[in-house]
Amino acid sequence: MNKIAVLTSGGDCSGMNAAVRAVVRAALSRGMGVLGIQKGFSGLLHDHMEELTTRSVSGILQRGGTFLQSARCKELYEEAGQARAAQKLRDLGVEGLVVIGGDGSLKGARSMHLRGIPTIGIPASIDNDIPFTDMSLGVDTALNNILYAVDCLRDTASSHDRAFVVETMGRNCGYLAMAAAVACGAEFAIIPETPYDIDKICRLLRARYSEGRDNSIIMVAEGAALAQDLAEQIKDCIGFETRIMVLGHYQRGGAPSAFDRILAARFGVAAVEALLEGQSGKMVGLSCSSLQLTDLEKVTTSGTRPIDFKLIRLGETLGI
């Protein structure tokens, strides 16, 4: 194998740059050339690409996002777009492809595999909803971003006897909200995987304040409820000031954590090694601290990764 390509696709997250760096350095150390495709599959279809060297990936390890940039590509949803993308790679002399991204990106990776392009996927999504990996790239950094924001909120909340409703990303996966609630000592976590009772929440909030507590944090996953709606209901029930913070894309940015940098390095090197071993149509995943390869067909047809209910039980034991 003389030449491979790498791209980042879909939503960005911290750790993508570290993964690209690992792919490039691993490939170059084995005598292969590396083509960096900009703006995901869209860049492939519209000829946005560059040869990558060690200098190209110098100084990017600590940067969030992706220096290759990312974009969603509607053309790849169609058979014609997939065939065109695969032919582009052949015309460029690419003998292997590494795709870094979430569920849509991994479906695109599988389509390249099915069209004869040896392809390995790397899971990257702050939602932590990709199956067959314990953690995706970007999750740990996003969680630490949330913790920093909530710790700052505690200071102002206690100064004014306020309750804060904090909305996290995660689509229909409550991992970020639940893990953040445990790690920051929130009073409540509202997630899609379990029902919630607003009347019970209000009763417990009133009890906290009657005991002399001066603040409360309610974590809510975006797929479970809207922070603004919850704040209005809580304010009407308990009669004291309630504020909201929708963290939004703040969660995606920032320097990747040590965990994400190391995981990205492991994923990137493993992807290159898998291609050299003749593997294709696989995703590199983390399982009990070890790496494993899983068929992209299984990954893309198994739905979202379920939340670990041990985490929910841990929260319940801690009074969340």
N, C-alpha and C positions, 0 to 999 in steps of 0.2 A: 504494500500500500504506500503510495507516494504522496498523496495529497488528500487532506480532509477539509471539511468546512464546519464552522460553528455559528450558531445564531441564537439570539434570545428573542422570545416571542410572548405575546399576551401582556398581562400586567407585569410591571417591573417589581423587583424586590431587592433588598440588600443581600449581597452574596452572589449575585449574577456575575459581577465583574471578577470576583475571586474564582468563580467556576471557569469563566472564559480564560483567565490567566493560566489556570491549571491545565486546561485542555491544550492551550498553545505551547506551554513549556514542556508538557509531556510528549506532545507530538514532535516538536523540534528536537528533543533529546533522542528521538528514535529516527531522525533523519527525514521526517515528513514535512511537507509544506502545509501551511494552514491558511485557509481563506476565511476571513471574517465577513459575514453577511450582515449588513446593516438593516435596521427596521424590520427584522423578522422575515417571514416568508414573503411579505410584500416587497422587501428589498431584493429578494432573490428574483422575483418576477420582473422587477423594474431595474435590475442591474446596479444595485447599490452595494458595493462590496470592495474589500481591500485585502491585500496580503498582510498577514500578521507576523510580526517578529517579536523577539523578547523585548525590544524597545517599545513596540506597540502596546504591550501590556505592563510596562513599567509604571509604577506609581498609581495603579488603579485598585490595588488590594483593599485599601481603606475607604474607597468611594462607594456610596450607595448607588442604587439604580443600575444602569448598564450603559457603558460607553458605546456599545454597538447600537444602542437605542432599540426600541421595541414598538411593535404596531400589531394590530389585529388585521387579518387578511381574509376578507369575504370571498375572494377568488378561490381560495384553497378549500372552500366548502364544496366546490363543484368539481366533478370528474375532470373537466377540461383544464381547470386551473392546476389540479394536482399533476396531471400528465405534463403540463407545460413546465411546472417547477422541477419535476424529475428530469426532464430533457435538458433544462438549463444546467443542472448539476453535471450531467454527462458531458455537455458541451464544454464546461469549464474544467473537465478532467478530474472532478471530485470523485473519490472512491469511497468516501465515508462521511457521514454527517452526524454532528452532535447537536441536539435541539434542547435548549434550556427554557423551561416554562411550565405552565399549568396544564389543566385538562385539555383545553383546546389545542395548545401547542403539541401535546403528546399525541393527540389525534392526527395532527399534521405530520408528526414524525412517523406514525404508523402508516400513513398514506404513502410516504416516501419509501418505506421498507417494502410495501406491497408492490411498488413500481420498480423494484430492483435496486434501490439505493441502500447500501448498508447503513443503518441508522440506529443510534442509541439516544435515549431520552434521559434528561436529568430533571427531577421534579423541583419546581421553584414556584412557590405560592405562599403568601402569608396566611392563607385560610387554613392550612394544614388539613385539607380535605382530599388530598390525592391518595388513593388506596395503595397498599403494598409498600409503604414506607412509613416508618414511625414519625419522621420529621421531613418536611420539605425545606428547601433553602428559603431564607427570609423570615421564617416563623419566629425563631428565637430573637432576632433583632426587633421585629415588630412588637413582640411581647415586652421586651425591655423598654421600647419607646413608650408603650402604654403605661408601664410601671412608673417611669419618670414623670409622665404627665399627671398621673393620679397622685403621686407623692406631693407634687406641687399643689394640686388641688386641695389636698388635706389641710395644708397650711391656711389657705384662704377660707376654706369651709369652716374650720374650727374658729376662725376669727369672727365669723358672722352667724354662727348657729344655722348653717345651711346644709341642705341635702343636695348632692350632685348626682345627676344621671349621666353616665358616661357611655357613649355609644361606640362600639368597636366594629371593625370590618369582620368579614368571615362568611358573608352570604348566608347559606343555610347551615353553616357549621359553627357551633358555639365554643370551639376550643379556646380562641383568644380571650373571649369574655370570661369563661370559666377559669382558665389558668391565671388570668390577671387578677380575678377576684380572690383566688387562693393566695397568690403571691403578695398582693397589696393589702390584704385584710379587709376587703369590701364587705359590706353588710348583706348584699344580695347580688345574685347573678341570674339574669334572665336570658335564657338560651332557647333555641328552637327545639332542642331534643327533649325538653321537659316542660310541662305546663306550669303556669304561675297564677297566683291568686292576688290581684291587686289589693283587695280588702285586707288580706292577711299581711301583706307588706306594709300597708298603712298602719295597721294595729301595732306591728312590731316597731315601726318607726316612732310612733307616739310613745310607746313604752320606753324606747331608748332615750328619748328627750326628757321624759318624766324622771328618768334615773339620773339626769344631769349630763348626758352625753352631748357634745357640742357640734357633731358633724356626722354625716352618713354618706356612703358611696354606694350607688346602685349601678352595677355593670350590666349593660344590655347589648346583646349581639344584634346586628342590623337585621338579621333574618327573623328575629323573634318579635321585635316591636321597634317603634320609633321613639327616640329619646324625648322629643318634644311632646308627644302624646302622653307618655308616662309621667313626665314632669307636671303636666296639667292635671292629671288625675291625682297625683300624690299631693300637690299643692292644695287642691280643693278638699282633700280628706284630712290633712294634718294641720293645715293652717299656718305653716311657716314657709320661709323662702326656699324655693327649689330652683336650681339652675341646671343647665345642661352643658355638656361638651361633646360634640360630635368630632371624633378624632380624624376620621376620613383618611386622606392620603398621607397625612403626617406619619402614619404607621409604616408606610412603605419605605420611607427615606432614612437617611442617616448612615453613619459608618457601620458596617456589619459587625456583629459581636464576634468574639473569639470562636464560639461554637459554630457560627455560620461560616466563618473563614476556613476553619478546619474541615467542616463538612463539605464545603465547596471544593476544596483541594482534593479530598478523597473521591468525591463524585466525578470530578473532571479527569483525574488520572485513571479511575476505573473505567470511564467511558472510552478513553483512548485505548486502553488495554483490551477492552471487550471487542472493539473494532479490529484490532490487530489479531485477535484470536479467532476472527471470522464470525463473531456474533452480530446479530442484527434483529431489529424489531423488539428490542428489550429496553426496559427502564432500569437505571441504577437506583436502588432504594436502600434505606437504613432499616435494619432489623436487629434489635437487641444489641446495638453497638457494632454489628457486622454489616458488611455490604452484601446485597443480593441482587441478582438480575431477574426481572419478571417480564413475561411477554407483554408487549404493549397492547395486544388484543385484550388480555385480562384486565389490564389497568384501565383501558378506555371503555370497557363494557361492564365494569363492576360497580358503577355508581360512585358516590362520594365515600370517603373514608369515614366510618362512624367514630364518634367521640368515645374515648375510653371512659366507661362508666365508673371506673375506679376513681377517676378525677372528680366526677360528680359526687360520689360518696365521700370522698375526702372533704369536699366543700361542705357537705351536709354535716359531717362530724365536727367541722370547725364553726358551725353555726351560720353558714352562708345559705 
